[in-house]
Amino acid sequence: MCKKFVLMFIVLGLVSLGNATTLDDFESSGLQGWYAGSNATVTLGNNPLTGSQCMVVTPTATDFSWAAVRDWPAFDPTVGEITLEVSWVAAEWVGLNWLNQELLAMNSDGASGWVQDQAEDPMNPSWPGSWDPSWGDHTRTLTYDFTSYDLTGNSWGPQLQLAINIDPGYTLTGGSYYIDNVQLTPEPATIALLGLGGLALLRRKR
């Protein structure tokens, strides 16, 4: 019976490798703790490209802003990467030269304090998180990796801040970012330890 339990422990550890946990899908609980930061409004709405309910971030000024903020009192981000989907509609940004959603920042009372990570963006690796209307209506997934930072010791829980940056020469006409499916993907090394721990237990039983 004990052997079966240990084998199940190994399988769970290894099979869960790379599985993502949805933090915010904006379907069941509204904005789920997101609110406006600086120079933007944050509302709940529908993504015009996918039809799903999402967070709508509408900038009220150009240039750089920490536009959307999320408090996670019980969330420990040290175990992996945060991914999110972002969509843009070309008709909302006519005449725009560029915009960018490159950075996600996270605070902590630990050794690192405030840290920020540049998006990993396979669709535009030379300028991660950047888009302009020449792409057309567009959705992509951005990844922010916080596994290398010390975010422990936070007394009240981490806060995420999502940055947007818009060509300062552009005149805003009400264009928005559509954010959906914010997920945490466990760090492979962390999850693999579950399986390795199970293997060690199995060897000791022998």
C-alpha positions in Angstrom: 0.0 0.0 0.0 2.8 2.4 0.9 4.6 1.6 -2.3 1.5 2.5 -4.3 1.3 5.8 -2.5 4.9 6.6 -3.3 4.5 5.7 -6.9 1.4 8.0 -7.1 3.5 10.8 -5.5 6.1 10.4 -8.2 3.6 10.4 -11.0 1.8 13.5 -9.7 5.1 15.3 -9.4 6.2 14.5 -12.9 2.9 14.7 -14.7 2.2 18.2 -13.2 5.5 19.4 -14.8 4.7 22.6 -16.8 1.0 22.7 -15.9 -0.4 26.2 -15.5 -2.7 27.5 -12.9 -5.2 30.1 -14.0 -4.9 33.2 -11.7 -7.4 35.4 -13.5 -9.8 34.5 -16.3 -12.2 37.4 -15.7 -15.2 35.1 -16.2 -16.2 34.1 -12.6 -15.2 36.9 -10.4 -15.1 40.1 -12.4 -11.8 42.0 -12.3 -10.5 39.6 -9.6 -8.6 42.3 -7.7 -7.2 44.3 -10.7 -7.6 48.1 -10.6 -6.3 51.2 -12.4 -2.8 52.4 -11.8 -1.7 55.6 -13.4 -2.9 57.2 -16.6 -5.4 54.5 -17.5 -8.9 53.1 -16.7 -9.5 49.4 -16.0 -12.9 47.9 -16.6 -14.5 44.5 -17.2 -15.6 43.9 -20.8 -15.5 41.6 -23.8 -12.5 40.9 -26.0 -13.7 41.9 -29.5 -11.4 39.3 -31.1 -12.1 36.3 -28.9 -15.5 37.1 -27.4 -14.4 36.2 -23.9 -14.8 38.4 -20.9 -11.6 40.1 -20.1 -9.9 43.1 -18.4 -10.0 46.2 -20.6 -7.1 48.7 -20.0 -7.7 52.1 -21.7 -4.8 54.5 -21.5 -5.6 58.1 -20.7 -2.1 59.4 -21.5 0.8 58.5 -23.8 4.4 57.6 -22.9 5.2 55.2 -20.0 2.7 54.3 -17.2 2.1 51.5 -14.7 -1.5 51.2 -15.9 -3.0 48.2 -14.1 -2.3 46.9 -10.6 -3.2 43.6 -8.9 -2.8 42.7 -5.2 -2.3 39.0 -4.4 -2.4 38.6 -0.6 -2.0 34.8 -0.7 0.0 34.4 -3.9 3.6 33.2 -3.9 5.1 33.9 -7.3 8.5 32.5 -6.6 7.7 29.1 -8.1 7.4 30.1 -11.8 6.4 32.3 -14.6 3.4 34.5 -15.1 1.8 34.5 -18.6 -1.0 36.6 -20.0 -2.8 37.1 -23.3 -3.0 40.6 -24.7 -5.1 41.7 -27.7 -5.2 44.9 -29.8 -7.7 46.0 -32.4 -6.2 47.9 -35.3 -9.2 50.2 -35.8 -8.8 51.6 -32.3 -5.2 52.7 -33.0 -5.3 54.3 -36.4 -2.1 56.3 -37.1 -0.2 54.8 -34.2 3.6 54.3 -34.8 4.1 51.9 -31.8 3.0 50.8 -28.4 4.5 48.4 -26.0 3.5 46.2 -23.1 7.0 45.1 -22.2 7.3 45.1 -18.4 5.6 43.5 -15.4 6.8 44.6 -12.0 6.4 42.8 -8.6 7.1 44.1 -5.1 8.3 42.2 -2.1 9.6 42.9 1.4 12.4 40.4 0.6 15.9 41.1 -0.6 14.9 42.1 -4.1 12.3 44.8 -3.2 10.6 45.9 -6.3 11.7 43.9 -9.4 10.5 44.0 -12.9 10.8 41.5 -15.8 10.8 42.1 -19.5 8.3 40.0 -21.5 9.4 37.0 -23.4 7.6 37.4 -26.7 8.3 34.8 -29.4 6.1 36.7 -31.9 8.3 39.8 -31.6 11.5 38.9 -29.9 13.5 41.9 -31.1 11.0 44.3 -29.3 9.0 42.2 -26.8 5.4 43.2 -26.2 5.4 45.8 -29.0 2.6 46.2 -31.6 1.3 48.7 -34.2 -1.7 48.6 -36.5 0.4 47.0 -39.3 0.0 43.7 -37.4 -3.7 44.0 -37.8 -6.1 42.7 -35.1 -3.8 40.7 -33.0 -3.6 38.5 -29.9 -0.4 37.1 -28.4 0.8 35.5 -25.1 3.5 37.3 -23.1 5.6 35.5 -20.4 7.3 37.1 -17.4 9.8 35.0 -15.4 10.2 35.8 -11.7 11.9 32.6 -10.7 15.3 34.2 -10.3 14.3 36.8 -7.8 14.0 36.7 -4.0 10.4 37.5 -3.4 10.2 35.8 0.0 9.4 37.5 3.3 6.5 39.6 2.0 4.4 40.5 5.0 1.2 41.3 3.1 1.5 39.7 -0.3 3.0 40.7 -3.6 1.6 43.3 -5.9 1.8 43.1 -9.7 2.0 46.3 -11.8 1.5 46.0 -15.6 3.3 48.7 -17.6 2.2 50.2 -20.9 4.2 52.5 -23.1 2.7 54.5 -26.1 4.4 56.7 -28.7 4.3 60.1 -27.0 3.6 61.8 -30.3 0.3 59.9 -30.8 -3.1 61.4 -30.0 -5.2 59.0 -28.1 -8.6 58.1 -29.6 -9.9 55.6 -27.0 -7.9 52.5 -27.9 -7.6 49.7 -25.4 -5.5 46.7 -24.4 -7.5 43.5 -23.8 -5.9 41.3 -21.1 -7.1 37.7 -20.4 -6.0 34.3 -19.0 -3.4 35.4 -16.5 -1.6 32.2 -15.5 1.1 30.9 -13.2 3.3 28.2 -14.7 5.3 26.3 -12.1 9.1 26.3 -12.3 10.1 22.9 -13.8 12.8 22.4 -11.3 10.4 23.0 -8.4 7.8 20.6 -9.7 10.4 18.0 -10.6 11.5 17.9 -6.9 8.2 16.3 -6.1 9.1 13.4 -8.4 12.6 13.2 -7.1 11.4 13.2 -3.6 9.1 10.3 -4.3 12.0 8.4 -6.0 14.1 8.9 -2.8 11.3 7.5 -0.6 10.9 4.5 -2.9 14.7 3.7 -2.7 14.6 4.0 1.1 11.7 1.5 1.3 13.8 -1.0 -0.6 
